[in-house]
Amino acid sequence: MKRISKLILRLVGWRMVGEVPGPQCILIGAPHTSNWDFILAILAFWALGIDGRWVGKHTIFRRPFGGFMRRLGGIPLNRSTTHDFVPEVVEWFEREPELTLCIAPEGTRSRKDYWRSGFYWIAHGAGVPIALGFLDYENRVGGIGDSFIPTGDIKADMKRVRRFYSGLHGKYPEKLSPVRVRAASETPPRGYAGS
């Protein structure tokens, strides 16, 4: 799959760069403005040799594609019923010595005022790096850029994230969400035990 994915990406004019920072990490998927992001992200996983998992809205796991999405590494998330997602995923990292989990903090392809902060608190609680994954449609390059261990000071760490994504372009720039979290998200969520 690695060679085939690289070939497909080259044929459509894309180049993938970078690597995961270790056997465990949270991989941000941003900017997220188009359905094409998913296809490019899966091809990037394969081209970069990443055996990763990803979190997606539960509705994309319905028949007839649910089984296929799970085989691609998908984990359904129903935000209306899942309230303890962060501590649950922290436990996954405790159980699995090798886990790259991709999360799109924008949570949707539409413009929102804030990113969701779960990716941050999962990484902090599990003590794993956050890797800044990206798809830059203007330059047709994607992959993994910077990575860092979250300090617990989400405001300071989000400045670093914001600097990284400031020059990147989604497929639909008007749908880009600002790289920030709500003030209420600057404290750990319910059920969070910390790192």
N, CA, C and O atoms as a DFTB+ gen file, in Angstrom:
780 C
 N C O
     1  1       0.822      -1.199       0.000
     2  2       0.000       0.000       0.000
     3  2       0.864       1.261       0.000
     4  3       0.470       2.289      -0.551
     5  1       2.037       1.180       0.616
     6  2       2.899       2.359       0.702
     7  2       3.291       2.857      -0.693
     8  3       3.180       4.046      -0.992
     9  1       3.749       1.932      -1.538
    10  2       4.170       2.323      -2.888
    11  2       2.984       2.793      -3.718
    12  3       3.082       3.780      -4.446
    13  1       1.863       2.084      -3.608
    14  2       0.676       2.459      -4.380
    15  2       0.182       3.840      -3.963
    16  3      -0.162       4.662      -4.813
    17  1       0.147       4.096      -2.652
    18  2      -0.309       5.393      -2.155
    19  2       0.598       6.514      -2.621
    20  3       0.120       7.569      -3.038
    21  1       1.900       6.295      -2.555
    22  2       2.843       7.318      -3.021
    23  2       2.629       7.607      -4.508
    24  3       2.689       8.759      -4.938
    25  1       2.383       6.562      -5.281
    26  2       2.154       6.724      -6.715
    27  2       0.885       7.528      -6.973
    28  3       0.882       8.457      -7.781
    29  1      -0.200       7.163      -6.277
    30  2      -1.464       7.887      -6.449
    31  2      -1.286       9.354      -6.091
    32  3      -1.730      10.236      -6.828
    33  1      -0.641       9.617      -4.966
    34  2      -0.428      10.998      -4.532
    35  2       0.420      11.768      -5.541
    36  3       0.140      12.929      -5.837
    37  1       1.443      11.127      -6.060
    38  2       2.286      11.780      -7.063
    39  2       1.485      12.085      -8.327
    40  3       1.645      13.151      -8.921
    41  1       0.624      11.154      -8.741
    42  2      -0.183      11.351      -9.947
    43  2      -1.161      12.515      -9.800
    44  3      -1.461      13.202     -10.776
    45  1      -1.655      12.734      -8.587
    46  2      -2.591      13.848      -8.377
    47  2      -1.870      15.112      -7.892
    48  3      -2.512      16.102      -7.540
    49  1      -0.536      15.069      -7.877
    50  2       0.255      16.266      -7.600
    51  2       0.514      16.569      -6.141
    52  3       0.841      17.704      -5.796
    53  1       0.371      15.562      -5.262
    54  2       0.599      15.784      -3.827
    55  2       1.900      15.136      -3.380
    56  3       2.350      14.141      -3.947
    57  1       2.488      15.726      -2.351
    58  2       3.706      15.196      -1.741
    59  2       3.473      15.114      -0.237
    60  3       2.927      16.048       0.351
    61  1       3.879      14.010       0.397
    62  2       3.725      13.837       1.844
    63  2       5.094      13.827       2.507
    64  3       6.056      13.269       1.981
    65  1       5.158      14.460       3.679
    66  2       6.429      14.590       4.390
    67  2       6.229      14.262       5.869
    68  3       5.105      14.261       6.371
    69  1       7.329      13.986       6.552
    70  2       7.319      13.825       8.003
    71  2       7.125      12.401       8.470
    72  3       7.011      11.464       7.680
    73  1       7.091      12.274       9.789
    74  2       6.892      10.968      10.415
    75  2       6.336      11.172      11.817
    76  3       6.455      12.253      12.393
    77  1       5.727      10.120      12.359
    78  2       5.197      10.221      13.718
    79  2       6.375      10.281      14.697
    80  3       7.433       9.710      14.430
    81  1       6.194      10.973      15.834
    82  2       7.310      11.172      16.757
    83  2       7.644       9.992      17.658
    84  3       8.541      10.097      18.495
    85  1       6.954       8.885      17.509
    86  2       7.239       7.725      18.353
    87  2       6.132       6.707      18.235
    88  3       5.250       6.846      17.387
    89  1       6.161       5.675      19.078
    90  2       5.161       4.606      18.966
    91  2       3.751       5.025      19.390
    92  3       2.779       4.352      19.047
    93  1       3.633       6.131      20.133
    94  2       2.325       6.629      20.547
    95  2       2.256       8.135      20.315
    96  3       3.210       8.862      20.593
    97  1       1.117       8.591      19.802
    98  2       0.901      10.034      19.691
    99  2      -0.541      10.318      19.314
   100  3      -1.261       9.459      18.805
   101  1      -0.936      11.553      19.582
   102  2      -2.165      12.105      19.031
   103  2      -1.745      12.881      17.796
   104  3      -0.875      13.749      17.871
   105  1      -2.348      12.578      16.676
   106  2      -2.034      13.232      15.411
   107  2      -3.202      14.141      15.042
   108  3      -4.301      13.666      14.756
   109  1      -2.959      15.447      15.050
   110  2      -3.997      16.392      14.653
   111  2      -4.193      16.293      13.146
   112  3      -3.223      16.217      12.392
   113  1      -5.444      16.296      12.714
   114  2      -5.785      16.359      11.294
   115  2      -6.397      17.717      11.005
   116  3      -7.562      17.947      11.329
   117  1      -5.627      18.632      10.392
   118  2      -6.133      19.979      10.121
   119  2      -5.357      20.571       8.933
   120  3      -4.264      20.097       8.622
   121  1      -5.890      21.573       8.282
   122  2      -7.259      22.032       8.382
   123  2      -8.225      21.017       7.774
   124  3      -7.853      20.228       6.905
   125  1      -9.457      21.052       8.241
   126  2     -10.469      20.092       7.783
   127  2     -11.648      20.863       7.198
   128  3     -12.523      21.322       7.934
   129  1     -11.671      21.005       5.860
   130  2     -12.716      21.787       5.203
   131  2     -13.437      21.044       4.090
   132  3     -14.349      21.593       3.471
   133  1     -13.035      19.784       3.822
   134  2     -13.571      19.070       2.665
   135  2     -13.602      17.567       2.910
   136  3     -12.831      17.047       3.717
   137  1     -14.495      16.872       2.212
   138  2     -14.511      15.410       2.261
   139  2     -13.226      14.830       1.674
   140  3     -12.831      13.721       2.033
   141  1     -12.575      15.557       0.787
   142  2     -11.318      15.088       0.199
   143  2     -10.224      14.929       1.256
   144  3      -9.293      14.145       1.072
   145  1     -10.330      15.669       2.362
   146  2      -9.332      15.564       3.426
   147  2      -9.193      14.125       3.908
   148  3      -8.087      13.649       4.161
   149  1     -10.329      13.438       4.033
   150  2     -10.307      12.061       4.522
   151  2      -9.525      11.152       3.566
   152  3      -8.690      10.358       3.997
   153  1      -9.803      11.278       2.285
   154  2      -9.130      10.424       1.287
   155  2      -7.629      10.710       1.287
   156  3      -6.813       9.789       1.286
   157  1      -7.279      11.984       1.286
   158  2      -5.850      12.343       1.310
   159  2      -5.178      11.882       2.600
   160  3      -4.025      11.451       2.582
   161  1      -5.895      11.973       3.717
   162  2      -5.314      11.548       5.000
   163  2      -5.044      10.050       5.018
   164  3      -3.996       9.615       5.497
   165  1      -5.980       9.256       4.501
   166  2      -5.762       7.795       4.452
   167  2      -4.570       7.479       3.548
   168  3      -3.727       6.656       3.903
   169  1      -4.493       8.126       2.387
   170  2      -3.350       7.916       1.493
   171  2      -2.049       8.350       2.171
   172  3      -1.016       7.699       2.014
   173  1      -2.102       9.452       2.926
   174  2      -0.910       9.916       3.652
   175  2      -0.481       8.896       4.695
   176  3       0.709       8.608       4.828
   177  1      -1.444       8.342       5.442
   178  2      -1.123       7.297       6.423
   179  2      -0.329       6.189       5.748
   180  3       0.743       5.801       6.214
   181  1      -0.867       5.690       4.652
   182  2      -0.219       4.572       3.967
   183  2       1.133       4.982       3.386
   184  3       2.110       4.246       3.517
   185  1       1.197       6.155       2.741
   186  2       2.443       6.604       2.110
   187  2       3.552       6.815       3.142
   188  3       4.723       6.567       2.854
   189  1       3.185       7.272       4.342
   190  2       4.174       7.514       5.389
   191  2       4.396       6.302       6.283
   192  3       5.181       6.362       7.230
   193  1       3.706       5.197       5.986
   194  2       3.883       3.976       6.762
   195  2       3.294       4.044       8.163
   196  3       3.794       3.398       9.085
   197  1       2.231       4.825       8.323
   198  2       1.599       4.982       9.633
   199  2       0.464       3.975       9.772
   200  3      -0.464       3.954       8.963
   201  1       0.546       3.150      10.798
   202  2      -0.539       2.219      11.105
   203  2      -1.408       2.912      12.155
   204  3      -1.327       2.617      13.347
   205  1      -2.230       3.830      11.688
   206  2      -2.964       4.685      12.615
   207  2      -4.435       4.373      12.717
   208  3      -5.008       3.651      11.901
   209  1      -5.028       4.940      13.746
   210  2      -6.476       4.904      13.954
   211  2      -6.965       6.338      13.855
   212  3      -6.175       7.274      13.976
   213  1      -8.244       6.516      13.639
   214  2      -8.799       7.855      13.543
   215  2     -10.203       7.867      14.118
   216  3     -10.907       6.856      14.121
   217  1     -10.590       9.034      14.601
   218  2     -11.905       9.214      15.202
   219  2     -12.780       9.957      14.206
   220  3     -12.373      10.974      13.645
   221  1     -13.992       9.438      13.989
   222  2     -14.925      10.079      13.067
   223  2     -16.330      10.117      13.625
   224  3     -16.680       9.356      14.527
   225  1     -17.126      11.010      13.076
   226  2     -18.526      11.134      13.481
   227  2     -19.242       9.801      13.268
   228  3     -19.078       9.167      12.226
   229  1     -20.026       9.382      14.240
   230  2     -20.649       8.054      14.207
   231  2     -21.502       7.809      12.957
   232  3     -21.682       6.661      12.551
   233  1     -22.022       8.867      12.352
   234  2     -22.925       8.683      11.210
   235  2     -22.212       8.108       9.987
   236  3     -22.863       7.491       9.143
   237  1     -20.896       8.291       9.865
   238  2     -20.199       7.724       8.702
   239  2     -19.937       6.229       8.862
   240  3     -19.421       5.583       7.949
   241  1     -20.292       5.681      10.025
   242  2     -20.074       4.258      10.278
   243  2     -21.357       3.436      10.070
   244  3     -21.401       2.253      10.407
   245  1     -22.375       4.057       9.527
   246  2     -23.616       3.340       9.259
   247  2     -23.456       2.467       8.023
   248  3     -22.539       2.655       7.224
   249  1     -24.364       1.512       7.883
   250  2     -24.359       0.663       6.690
   251  2     -24.572       1.508       5.454
   252  3     -25.293       2.503       5.523
   253  1     -23.986       1.163       4.343
   254  2     -23.215      -0.048       4.089
   255  2     -21.707       0.113       4.298
   256  3     -20.952      -0.826       4.047
   257  1     -21.249       1.305       4.761
   258  2     -19.809       1.575       4.797
   259  2     -19.167       1.389       6.168
   260  3     -17.948       1.509       6.288
   261  1     -19.950       1.100       7.204
   262  2     -19.419       1.025       8.560
   263  2     -18.258       0.061       8.725
   264  3     -17.232       0.418       9.304
   265  1     -18.410      -1.158       8.221
   266  2     -17.346      -2.154       8.337
   267  2     -16.078      -1.718       7.624
   268  3     -14.971      -1.915       8.125
   269  1     -16.249      -1.128       6.455
   270  2     -15.104      -0.646       5.680
   271  2     -14.375       0.467       6.436
   272  3     -13.146       0.487       6.494
   273  1     -15.141       1.385       7.011
   274  2     -14.532       2.487       7.766
   275  2     -13.751       1.961       8.971
   276  3     -12.670       2.462       9.281
   277  1     -14.298       0.958       9.642
   278  2     -13.578       0.369      10.781
   279  2     -12.294      -0.320      10.327
   280  3     -11.272      -0.238      11.008
   281  1     -12.342      -1.004       9.169
   282  2     -11.134      -1.657       8.650
   283  2     -10.057      -0.633       8.279
   284  3      -8.866      -0.944       8.300
   285  1     -10.478       0.581       7.941
   286  2      -9.517       1.647       7.643
   287  2      -8.946       2.275       8.912
   288  3      -8.121       3.186       8.842
   289  1      -9.392       1.782      10.081
   290  2      -8.869       2.291      11.350
   291  2      -9.802       3.233      12.075
   292  3      -9.417       3.846      13.070
   293  1     -11.032       3.359      11.587
   294  2     -11.969       4.310      12.167
   295  2     -12.570       3.884      13.496
   296  3     -12.821       2.704      13.740
   297  1     -12.792       4.870      14.342
   298  2     -13.446       4.683      15.634
   299  2     -14.619       5.664      15.677
   300  3     -14.399       6.874      15.630
   301  1     -15.860       5.171      15.764
   302  2     -17.004       6.091      15.771
   303  2     -17.137       6.853      17.076
   304  3     -16.909       6.315      18.159
   305  1     -17.512       8.122      16.948
   306  2     -17.751       8.960      18.116
   307  2     -19.120       9.617      17.972
   308  3     -19.362      10.369      17.029
   309  1     -20.010       9.326      18.916
   310  2     -21.318       9.973      18.965
   311  2     -21.234      11.032      20.055
   312  3     -21.316      10.722      21.244
   313  1     -21.072      12.278      19.641
   314  2     -20.867      13.354      20.614
   315  2     -22.087      13.598      21.498
   316  3     -21.966      14.183      22.575
   317  1     -23.269      13.149      21.046
   318  2     -24.464      13.383      21.869
   319  2     -24.564      12.393      23.029
   320  3     -25.268      12.659      24.003
   321  1     -23.870      11.255      22.942
   322  2     -23.956      10.266      24.020
   323  2     -22.618       9.982      24.697
   324  3     -22.594       9.382      25.772
   325  1     -21.505      10.398      24.094
   326  2     -20.186      10.114      24.654
   327  2     -19.744      11.279      25.525
   328  3     -19.439      12.356      25.013
   329  1     -19.707      11.073      26.838
   330  2     -19.331      12.147      27.748
   331  2     -17.975      11.901      28.403
   332  3     -17.361      12.844      28.902
   333  1     -17.503      10.687      28.413
   334  2     -16.228      10.367      29.062
   335  2     -15.197       9.911      28.040
   336  3     -14.397       9.014      28.305
   337  1     -15.227      10.536      26.872
   338  2     -14.356      10.115      25.780
   339  2     -12.882      10.297      26.123
   340  3     -12.071       9.416      25.837
   341  1     -12.523      11.427      26.732
   342  2     -11.110      11.698      27.031
   343  2     -10.519      10.632      27.950
   344  3      -9.507      10.033      27.588
   345  1     -11.103      10.364      29.128
   346  2     -10.498       9.326      29.982
   347  2     -10.511       7.936      29.342
   348  3      -9.621       7.122      29.587
   349  1     -11.529       7.676      28.519
   350  2     -11.590       6.380      27.832
   351  2     -10.416       6.219      26.881
   352  3      -9.799       5.155      26.833
   353  1     -10.099       7.264      26.125
   354  2      -9.000       7.178      25.159
   355  2      -7.646       7.179      25.868
   356  3      -6.708       6.537      25.397
   357  1      -7.531       7.884      26.984
   358  2      -6.297       7.825      27.772
   359  2      -6.018       6.369      28.162
   360  3      -4.872       5.920      28.133
   361  1      -7.069       5.644      28.523
   362  2      -6.907       4.220      28.862
   363  2      -6.445       3.406      27.668
   364  3      -5.678       2.458      27.837
   365  1      -6.896       3.751      26.452
   366  2      -6.412       3.038      25.259
   367  2      -4.901       3.139      25.181
   368  3      -4.223       2.149      24.906
   369  1      -4.365       4.338      25.423
   370  2      -2.914       4.526      25.349
   371  2      -2.199       3.737      26.436
   372  3      -1.070       3.292      26.229
   373  1      -2.830       3.557      27.581
   374  2      -2.224       2.749      28.646
   375  2      -2.172       1.278      28.260
   376  3      -1.261       0.559      28.669
   377  1      -3.146       0.829      27.476
   378  2      -3.221      -0.581      27.076
   379  2      -2.409      -0.903      25.823
   380  3      -1.889      -2.010      25.684
   381  1      -2.300       0.065      24.910
   382  2      -1.677      -0.199      23.616
   383  2      -0.324       0.499      23.517
   384  3      -0.275       1.728      23.468
   385  1       0.771      -0.250      23.487
   386  2       2.100       0.369      23.449
   387  2       2.392       1.090      22.136
   388  3       3.282       1.938      22.075
   389  1       1.642       0.753      21.087
   390  2       1.814       1.451      19.807
   391  2       0.440       1.926      19.354
   392  3      -0.423       1.124      18.998
   393  1       0.247       3.256      19.373
   394  2      -1.039       3.814      18.973
   395  2      -0.835       5.232      18.457
   396  3      -0.418       6.126      19.193
   397  1      -1.138       5.416      17.180
   398  2      -1.220       6.744      16.582
   399  2      -2.694       6.994      16.337
   400  3      -3.330       6.281      15.561
   401  1      -3.239       8.009      16.997
   402  2      -4.665       8.308      16.890
   403  2      -4.840       9.685      16.275
   404  3      -4.412      10.690      16.842
   405  1      -5.475       9.722      15.105
   406  2      -5.712      10.977      14.403
   407  2      -7.078      11.548      14.790
   408  3      -8.094      10.854      14.738
   409  1      -7.081      12.813      15.174
   410  2      -8.300      13.520      15.551
   411  2      -8.324      14.855      14.812
   412  3      -7.323      15.570      14.771
   413  1      -9.476      15.182      14.230
   414  2      -9.669      16.491      13.600
   415  2     -10.338      17.403      14.624
   416  3     -11.550      17.311      14.817
   417  1      -9.582      18.281      15.285
   418  2     -10.156      19.096      16.365
   419  2     -11.254      20.050      15.921
   420  3     -12.046      20.509      16.744
   421  1     -11.308      20.356      14.622
   422  2     -12.393      21.218      14.150
   423  2     -13.730      20.494      14.267
   424  3     -14.774      21.128      14.421
   425  1     -13.695      19.177      14.194
   426  2     -14.886      18.371      14.413
   427  2     -15.876      18.362      13.268
   428  3     -16.847      17.607      13.308
   429  1     -15.663      19.168      12.259
   430  2     -16.591      19.273      11.141
   431  2     -15.881      19.962       9.986
   432  3     -14.822      20.564      10.162
   433  1     -16.476      19.867       8.805
   434  2     -15.899      20.552       7.646
   435  2     -16.354      22.006       7.565
   436  3     -15.812      22.774       6.769
   437  1     -17.332      22.394       8.369
   438  2     -17.836      23.769       8.367
   439  2     -17.034      24.630       9.327
   440  3     -16.391      24.127      10.248
   441  1     -17.082      25.926       9.101
   442  2     -16.362      26.840       9.986
   443  2     -17.030      26.878      11.361
   444  3     -18.248      27.017      11.471
   445  1     -16.225      26.754      12.384
   446  2     -16.676      26.876      13.770
   447  2     -15.824      27.950      14.442
   448  3     -14.769      28.321      13.928
   449  1     -16.276      28.443      15.575
   450  2     -15.531      29.484      16.273
   451  2     -14.354      28.942      17.083
   452  3     -13.436      29.684      17.430
   453  1     -14.391      27.629      17.382
   454  2     -13.362      27.037      18.244
   455  2     -13.047      25.622      17.805
   456  3     -13.867      24.953      17.177
   457  1     -11.852      25.178      18.144
   458  2     -11.496      23.766      18.053
   459  2     -11.998      23.069      19.312
   460  3     -12.144      23.696      20.361
   461  1     -12.259      21.781      19.202
   462  2     -12.558      20.967      20.384
   463  2     -11.222      20.622      21.052
   464  3     -10.221      20.400      20.371
   465  1     -11.215      20.581      22.362
   466  2      -9.948      20.422      23.089
   467  2      -9.618      18.990      23.489
   468  3      -8.584      18.753      24.115
   469  1     -10.472      18.029      23.142
   470  2     -10.246      16.643      23.560
   471  2      -8.889      16.108      23.158
   472  3      -8.256      15.394      23.936
   473  1      -8.424      16.434      21.955
   474  2      -7.120      15.946      21.490
   475  2      -6.023      16.329      22.476
   476  3      -5.123      15.539      22.762
   477  1      -6.113      17.552      22.991
   478  2      -5.087      18.069      23.899
   479  2      -5.093      17.319      25.220
   480  3      -4.051      16.877      25.704
   481  1      -6.300      17.180      25.807
   482  2      -6.381      16.546      27.127
   483  2      -6.111      15.054      27.061
   484  3      -5.646      14.471      28.040
   485  1      -6.395      14.420      25.922
   486  2      -6.031      13.008      25.755
   487  2      -4.507      12.882      25.775
   488  3      -3.953      12.066      26.512
   489  1      -3.834      13.698      24.958
   490  2      -2.367      13.625      24.884
   491  2      -1.740      13.937      26.232
   492  3      -0.802      13.258      26.649
   493  1      -2.241      14.950      26.915
   494  2      -1.684      15.322      28.210
   495  2      -1.912      14.218      29.234
   496  3      -0.999      13.857      29.977
   497  1      -3.124      13.686      29.273
   498  2      -3.445      12.628      30.230
   499  2      -2.665      11.354      29.994
   500  3      -2.302      10.656      30.941
   501  1      -2.405      11.046      28.725
   502  2      -1.662       9.833      28.380
   503  2      -0.153      10.065      28.386
   504  3       0.622       9.110      28.337
   505  1       0.266      11.327      28.444
   506  2       1.700      11.631      28.409
   507  2       2.338      11.334      27.070
   508  3       3.492      10.910      27.003
   509  1       1.579      11.560      25.991
   510  2       2.093      11.270      24.647
   511  2       2.196      12.574      23.857
   512  3       1.522      13.552      24.182
   513  1       3.040      12.591      22.817
   514  2       3.189      13.809      22.017
   515  2       1.948      14.109      21.180
   516  3       1.164      13.223      20.840
   517  1       1.806      15.379      20.866
   518  2       0.849      15.836      19.861
   519  2       1.654      16.093      18.600
   520  3       2.592      16.890      18.609
   521  1       1.290      15.418      17.513
   522  2       1.940      15.624      16.220
   523  2       1.004      16.464      15.356
   524  3      -0.196      16.198      15.288
   525  1       1.557      17.470      14.703
   526  2       0.748      18.402      13.928
   527  2       0.667      17.934      12.477
   528  3       1.532      18.235      11.655
   529  1      -0.406      17.183      12.189
   530  2      -0.654      16.713      10.833
   531  2      -1.336      17.803      10.032
   532  3      -2.086      18.611      10.579
   533  1      -1.074      17.824       8.733
   534  2      -1.621      18.913       7.921
   535  2      -1.833      18.497       6.467
   536  3      -1.201      17.569       5.962
   537  1      -2.736      19.211       5.819
   538  2      -2.951      19.135       4.382
   539  2      -3.003      20.573       3.878
   540  3      -3.943      21.307       4.184
   541  1      -2.002      20.976       3.109
   542  2      -1.925      22.336       2.577
   543  2      -2.278      22.278       1.093
   544  3      -1.446      21.909       0.264
   545  1      -3.515      22.643       0.766
   546  2      -3.992      22.528      -0.608
   547  2      -3.313      23.526      -1.543
   548  3      -3.180      23.250      -2.736
   549  1      -2.889      24.659      -1.038
   550  2      -2.252      25.653      -1.905
   551  2      -0.937      25.122      -2.458
   552  3      -0.642      25.293      -3.641
   553  1      -0.149      24.481      -1.605
   554  2       1.159      23.949      -2.026
   555  2       1.133      22.460      -2.335
   556  3       2.142      21.883      -2.742
   557  1      -0.030      21.841      -2.136
   558  2      -0.228      20.417      -2.404
   559  2       0.810      19.547      -1.674
   560  3       1.418      18.644      -2.249
   561  1       0.975      19.856      -0.415
   562  2       1.866      19.071       0.437
   563  2       1.132      18.796       1.747
   564  3       0.378      19.635       2.240
   565  1       1.364      17.629       2.289
   566  2       0.746      17.263       3.550
   567  2       1.674      16.353       4.326
   568  3       2.767      16.013       3.873
   569  1       1.213      15.964       5.510
   570  2       2.008      15.049       6.318
   571  2       2.031      15.469       7.767
   572  3       1.013      15.869       8.332
   573  1       3.213      15.373       8.369
   574  2       3.387      15.675       9.790
   575  2       4.515      16.680       9.939
   576  3       5.620      16.479       9.436
   577  1       4.213      17.769      10.642
   578  2       5.221      18.793      10.888
   579  2       5.769      18.665      12.293
   580  3       6.338      17.636      12.658
   581  1       5.598      19.695      13.065
   582  2       6.107      19.778      14.427
   583  2       5.401      18.763      15.336
   584  3       4.315      18.280      15.014
   585  1       6.023      18.449      16.462
   586  2       5.371      17.647      17.502
   587  2       5.912      18.108      18.857
   588  3       7.026      18.624      18.955
   589  1       5.107      17.912      19.891
   590  2       5.522      18.342      21.227
   591  2       4.723      17.590      22.278
   592  3       3.627      17.097      22.011
   593  1       5.286      17.510      23.473
   594  2       4.587      16.937      24.624
   595  2       3.799      18.074      25.279
   596  3       4.394      19.088      25.644
   597  1       2.484      17.936      25.439
   598  2       1.711      19.017      26.052
   599  2       2.127      19.245      27.505
   600  3       2.372      18.302      28.257
   601  1       2.198      20.514      27.872
   602  2       2.687      20.891      29.203
   603  2       1.586      20.930      30.255
   604  3       1.869      20.901      31.453
   605  1       0.327      20.996      29.813
   606  2      -0.789      21.222      30.730
   607  2      -1.230      22.671      30.715
   608  3      -2.316      22.997      31.194
   609  1      -0.387      23.555      30.161
   610  2      -0.753      24.959      29.961
   611  2      -1.304      25.067      28.543
   612  3      -0.574      25.383      27.604
   613  1      -2.601      24.801      28.399
   614  2      -3.205      24.719      27.068
   615  2      -3.118      26.042      26.317
   616  3      -2.978      26.046      25.094
   617  1      -3.199      27.168      27.029
   618  2      -3.118      28.469      26.353
   619  2      -1.760      28.639      25.690
   620  3      -1.687      29.060      24.535
   621  1      -0.695      28.321      26.391
   622  2       0.651      28.448      25.831
   623  2       0.866      27.444      24.708
   624  3       1.422      27.787      23.664
   625  1       0.431      26.212      24.915
   626  2       0.635      25.186      23.888
   627  2      -0.177      25.482      22.629
   628  3       0.279      25.192      21.523
   629  1      -1.373      26.055      22.780
   630  2      -2.175      26.385      21.609
   631  2      -1.551      27.508      20.796
   632  3      -1.796      27.596      19.593
   633  1      -0.753      28.365      21.414
   634  2      -0.026      29.391      20.651
   635  2       0.933      28.714      19.674
   636  3       1.069      29.131      18.523
   637  1       1.583      27.678      20.148
   638  2       2.511      26.923      19.291
   639  2       1.760      26.270      18.139
   640  3       2.214      26.305      16.996
   641  1       0.610      25.674      18.442
   642  2      -0.217      25.031      17.412
   643  2      -0.684      26.081      16.398
   644  3      -0.630      25.849      15.191
   645  1      -1.139      27.228      16.891
   646  2      -1.641      28.295      16.027
   647  2      -0.545      28.797      15.078
   648  3      -0.807      29.025      13.897
   649  1       0.675      28.970      15.587
   650  2       1.790      29.406      14.733
   651  2       2.020      28.417      13.586
   652  3       2.241      28.814      12.441
   653  1       1.963      27.128      13.915
   654  2       2.222      26.115      12.890
   655  2       1.175      26.172      11.778
   656  3       1.527      26.136      10.600
   657  1      -0.098      26.261      12.135
   658  2      -1.173      26.192      11.141
   659  2      -1.462      27.526      10.457
   660  3      -2.260      27.574       9.521
   661  1      -0.829      28.609      10.906
   662  2      -1.180      29.941      10.395
   663  2      -0.958      30.101       8.890
   664  3      -1.682      30.868       8.255
   665  1       0.000      29.418       8.309
   666  2       0.272      29.596       6.885
   667  2      -0.292      28.508       5.988
   668  3       0.014      28.473       4.796
   669  1      -1.108      27.624       6.537
   670  2      -1.609      26.483       5.765
   671  2      -3.011      26.774       5.220
   672  3      -3.783      27.523       5.819
   673  1      -3.317      26.171       4.081
   674  2      -4.572      26.461       3.391
   675  2      -5.388      25.183       3.179
   676  3      -4.920      24.234       2.550
   677  1      -6.605      25.173       3.710
   678  2      -7.533      24.082       3.444
   679  2      -8.090      24.207       2.035
   680  3      -7.885      25.220       1.366
   681  1      -8.787      23.184       1.593
   682  2      -9.390      23.217       0.258
   683  2     -10.349      24.393       0.128
   684  3     -10.394      25.057      -0.908
   685  1     -11.117      24.648       1.188
   686  2     -12.063      25.766       1.192
   687  2     -11.679      26.721       2.319
   688  3     -12.151      26.566       3.446
   689  1     -10.825      27.712       2.028
   690  2     -10.325      28.603       3.083
   691  2     -11.426      29.305       3.885
   692  3     -11.236      29.604       5.064
   693  1     -12.572      29.567       3.254
   694  2     -13.660      30.242       3.970
   695  2     -14.256      29.368       5.067
   696  3     -14.985      29.868       5.924
   697  1     -13.960      28.071       5.054
   698  2     -14.477      27.154       6.076
   699  2     -13.485      26.905       7.209
   700  3     -13.781      26.148       8.134
   701  1     -12.311      27.534       7.148
   702  2     -11.302      27.331       8.191
   703  2     -11.803      27.849       9.536
   704  3     -12.347      28.949       9.633
   705  1     -11.610      27.041      10.559
   706  2     -11.940      27.454      11.921
   707  2     -10.693      28.039      12.562
   708  3      -9.597      27.526      12.339
   709  1     -10.829      29.109      13.362
   710  2      -9.645      29.649      14.036
   711  2      -9.055      28.629      15.003
   712  3      -9.778      27.870      15.649
   713  1      -7.733      28.629      15.088
   714  2      -7.029      27.660      15.932
   715  2      -7.032      28.186      17.373
   716  3      -6.100      28.862      17.808
   717  1      -8.097      27.858      18.093
   718  2      -8.257      28.257      19.490
   719  2      -9.291      27.349      20.130
   720  3     -10.089      26.716      19.438
   721  1      -9.273      27.289      21.445
   722  2     -10.267      26.508      22.183
   723  2     -11.063      27.452      23.081
   724  3     -10.605      28.548      23.406
   725  1     -12.239      27.023      23.470
   726  2     -13.074      27.825      24.375
   727  2     -12.375      27.989      25.724
   728  3     -11.585      27.141      26.140
   729  1     -12.680      29.079      26.386
   730  2     -12.121      29.301      27.726
   731  2     -12.498      28.158      28.659
   732  3     -11.707      27.765      29.516
   733  1     -13.705      27.625      28.496
   734  2     -14.154      26.511      29.341
   735  2     -13.336      25.252      29.095
   736  3     -13.262      24.383      29.963
   737  1     -12.719      25.144      27.919
   738  2     -11.910      23.969      27.582
   739  2     -10.483      24.072      28.085
   740  3      -9.692      23.145      27.909
   741  1     -10.145      25.197      28.711
   742  2      -8.789      25.377      29.207
   743  2      -8.553      24.641      30.521
   744  3      -7.441      24.630      31.050
   745  1      -9.612      24.028      31.037
   746  2      -9.471      23.157      32.204
   747  2      -9.831      21.743      31.760
   748  3     -10.628      21.576      30.837
   749  1      -9.267      20.737      32.391
   750  2      -9.523      19.357      31.978
   751  2     -11.009      19.001      32.064
   752  3     -11.734      19.542      32.899
   753  1     -11.458      18.088      31.197
   754  2     -12.860      17.672      31.199
   755  2     -13.191      16.756      32.373
   756  3     -12.303      16.285      33.083
   757  1     -14.484      16.515      32.561
   758  2     -14.973      15.625      33.610
   759  2     -14.353      14.236      33.469
   760  3     -14.240      13.716      32.358
   761  1     -13.959      13.645      34.566
   762  2     -13.400      12.289      34.553
   763  2     -11.913      12.254      34.237
   764  3     -11.328      11.174      34.151
   765  1     -11.288      13.419      34.064
   766  2      -9.879      13.478      33.686
   767  2      -8.993      13.306      34.909
   768  3      -9.189      13.966      35.929
   769  1      -8.015      12.412      34.798
   770  2      -7.136      12.138      35.938
   771  2      -5.787      12.837      35.805
   772  3      -5.052      12.938      36.787
   773  1      -5.451      13.316      34.626
   774  2      -4.159      13.986      34.418
   775  2      -3.047      13.007      34.137
   776  3      -3.210      11.794      34.269
   777  1      -1.896      13.565      33.740
   778  2      -0.771      12.689      33.383
   779  2       0.123      12.437      34.575
   780  3       1.118      11.723      34.460
